[in-house]
Amino acid sequence: MADPSLKAAIAAKKFIVAPGIFDMISARMADRMGFNALYATGYGTVASYLGVPDAGIATYTDMVARMGRFAQGCKTPVICDADTGYGGLLNVRHTVMGYEAAGVTAIQLEDQEVPKKCGHTPGRRVIPAEEMALKIEVAAEARKSDDFLIIARTDARTSLGLDEAIRRGKLYQKAGADIVFIESPESEDEMKRIGQEIDAPLLANNVDGGGRTPILSAEKLASFGFNIAIYPAIGFLTVAAALERSYAHLLKEGDTNSLDKGVIYDFAKMNELMGFPEVWDFDKRWARDEPKQAAE
């Protein structure tokens, strides 16, 4: 069931910073931090699960179970990437119904051609705007609760320019999108213009490590008219950097004795994060004496 707190926070003009999660370790870690929402990244989830590029290879079946696990395993509302809805209008309806039933709070749908490509990468092509507007109408009709939010993303900026991207954002809002997501604006001025021209809740995509869009502060984004900032890559890029450093050290030294301990999470804290204390308490409550060996 969708968490109504996300819709309420947007209505109250509360600016939302949502870190990217990509597996259940990152989800558990982010969930305890006090964010108002988490963002389940398609790139990171596909990479961690399948080990392949976010290029339309993962299917609805691949993704819905993982997105549902994030939602069910977190107290924080989860925003989930659903690519193009995994096909045409019937697929979009099926995707919305499945994600909502899985406990997701917001679903992101984009207007790319199939197979899609990751945002901030070259070669993205978009479908006709009117075709995407129909997808949004279908998505809005398919949901059971208005607390389940629909995020309409357009990738038109990179190939067709900002004017077309803004036109599409307005069209998708009219079709029923709760939040508009203009992917890959390329300057602060472009972001400011998006906020001025689209009268709808807006999402900014802050891609660490070399995205096309400048990463602006929450305060500045809010002043431009944005409501949500997602940081999809911060989790998996941080983990990848730590793994590369740790594995390289192990290969070179043959052990981890001299590895900078700041790179490694404490094992006791990891046990607590994953819920072992509850398991141990359960075992204590239900422990029985070992059966005594029968006398010979």
N, C-alpha and C positions, 0 to 999 in steps of 0.2 A: 504494500500500500504506500502511495506517495506521501512524503512528509510535508504537511501544510506549512511548516515553519519557513521553508524557502520562499514560497509565494508571499507569505506575510512579510518577510524581511525585504523583499523587493518592493512591495507596496508601501512599506514604511521608509523607503529611500535609504535603506541601510546598505552600504557598499560591501560587497561580498568578495573575499579573496579565497579562491579554491585551488589547493595544491593538487598536482597530478598524482594519482595512484595507479599501480599497474599489476600488483599482485597482493596477496593477503598480508604480507609483512608490511608493505608500504601502506596498505589500507588501515591496518591496526595502529600503526605508528601515527598516521595523520588523524585518525579518528579521536585519539586521546588529546589532541593539541588544542581543541577549542575553536576550530574553524566553523563557519556557518554552512559550508558545503564542501564536498570533495568532488574532484573531476576524474572520472575513470577514462584515461586516455586510450584511444584506439591504437596508436603507435606503440605505446609501452605494453599494452595488454597482448597485442599480436606478437610483439618481439619476445616477451617473456614466455608466452604459451607455445607459439609455433616456431619462433626463431627466424621469421621471414619479414620482409619489408611490409609496411602498411600501404599496400597497393591493391586492395580489393581482393586479396587471396582468402582472407578469413570470411566465413559464412555467418549467417544468422545463428545457426546451430552452434558454431564455435563460440560466438560471443554472448548469447543471451544467458547461458549458464554462469559465465564468469562475471558478467555485470550483475546478475542476480546475487551471486555470492558476495560481491562487494556490498551491495545494498543490505543484504540480510546480516552481514557481519559487522556493520557499522551503525552507530547511533546517529551519526551525522548524515544529512541528506546527500545523496549521490547523484551527480549529473553524469550521464553516460553517452559516450559517442556511439552512434548507430550508423555511421557512414551515409549511404544513400537510401537507407531503408532496405537494402539488400535486394533491390529490384524495382518492379513497377508498383502500381497503386495497390494491388492485392498484397504484395510483399510488405509495403509500408503499413497497411492495416494490421497484418500479422505481427510485424515487428513491434508496433506500438502496444498491441494487446499483450504480447509476450513480455516486453520490458516492464510494463506497468504491473502485470501479475507477479513479476519477479521482485517487486519492491522498489524499483528505480523511482526517483523523484522527478527527474527531467531528462528528456531525450534530445539529442542533437542530430538533426537531419541536414544533409548538404545537397547542393544542386549540381554536383559533378556527374559526368558521364560514368557509366560502368565499363570497365573497372575503374574505381576511384584511385586517386593518388593522395599521399599525405600532403596536408597544407604546408606552405612555405617551401615546397619543392617544385621544380619546373615541370611543364608539360600538362598542367591540369586543364581540362576542358569541361565546359558546363553545358547542361541541357537547356532547352528553351525555358525562359522564365515562367511562362504560363503552365508548362508541364510540372515544374516544381511547385507552383502555387496549388495545383490540384493535389499534389502529394501532401501539402500542408493541410488542405481542407480534409482530406481523408484521415490524416493523423488526428486532427482535432475531433472529428466525428467518432473515431475508433476508441478514444480514451473513455474510461468510465468516470473519472474524477477530474474536476477542474484543478485540483492540486497537483496533478501530473502535468508538468510544463513542457511545452514544445519549443525547442530552440531551432530556428531556421538559419542555416549558414549558407552564405553564397561565396563561391570562389571566383566570382567574375572579375574582381579587381585586377588580378594578375594578367588575364588574357584580354579582357574587354574594357578595362579602365574603371576609374572610381565612379563616374557618372552612372554607368550601368549597374555597378554594385549597389549604389544607393537606391536606384530605381527598383532593383530587385528586393532590397530590404524592405522598402515601403510596401511592395506588392505582397510579400510573404506575410507581413504583419496583417495586412487587410484580409489575407486568406485564413488567418487564425493563429499565427505564431504568437507565443507569449513573449519571446525574447528574440531579438535579431542579432546575428553574428556576421559581421563583414570580415571575412578572412583576409589577412595579409595587407592591410594598409601600410604604406611605405614611408610615412613621415608623421610627425606630430600634427602638422597642419591638416593632413588627411583625416586623422582621428578626430580632430576638433570639428571638421566639417561634417563627419558622420554624426557626431553628437548634436550638431545644430540642425541637421536636415531630417533626421529620422526620429519621430516622436514615439518612441517605444523603449522598453527596457533593452539595454545594449550590453553585449558581452565583448570583452577584449581578450585576445589570445596572446599571452606573453611567453614566447618560446625562447628559453635560455639556450645559450651556446651557439647562436648565429641565425636567428630567425629574421624574416624580412621586416618585421614591425618593431619600432623602438619600444623598449620596456619602460613604461612610465609608472610613477608612483600611484598608489591608490587615490591619494588626494587629488592629483592632477586628472586622473581618469574620471573621478567623480565630478570634478569641475567641468569637464567636457560633456557630461551627460551619460557616462557609462555607469552600469550598475553592478557588473560582475567582471572580475579578472581571473582567468584561469592560468595556471602555470603547469601545463601538461608534462613538460620534460624534466622538471627539477628533480623528481624522484629517481627516474631511471638513469639520468645522466650522472647524478651524484653517486649512485650505486656502481655504475660502470667504472667511474674514475677510481673508486675505492677498491674494486675488484682488480682492476688492472695493476694498481700499485701493490696490492697484497700478493697477488699471484706472481708478479715479476720478482718481488722480494723472495718468495719461497723458492722459485726456480733458481735464482742466483745464489742464495745462501744455504739452501737445503733444510732450513727450519724457520720458525717464526720468532725465535727468542729475541732478536734485535729489531723486530718490526715495530714501528711507531704505534704504541698502544692507542693513540688517539684515532687511528684508522679503524680499530676493531670495537664493535659494540660489546659491552659487558655481557658475559654468558648468563649470569644470574638475572640481569635485567631482561635479556631475551626470553628467558623462561617465564618471567612475569608477564611480558608483552603477549606471549602466545597462550597464556592461560593455564600454565602448569600448576600454580598454587591451588586452583579449583580442583584439578585432577588429584592432587595429593590429599586435599581435604576429603574428597570423595573416598579415596582409598582408605583413609584412616577411619572414616565412619563405617565403612562396610568391611573392614578387615576381619578375618576369622583366623583363629589359630590353625596352624598347619596340622593336618591329621597326623596323629601319632602312629608310628610304625607298629604293626602288630607284633606281639612277642612271639619269638620263635618257639 
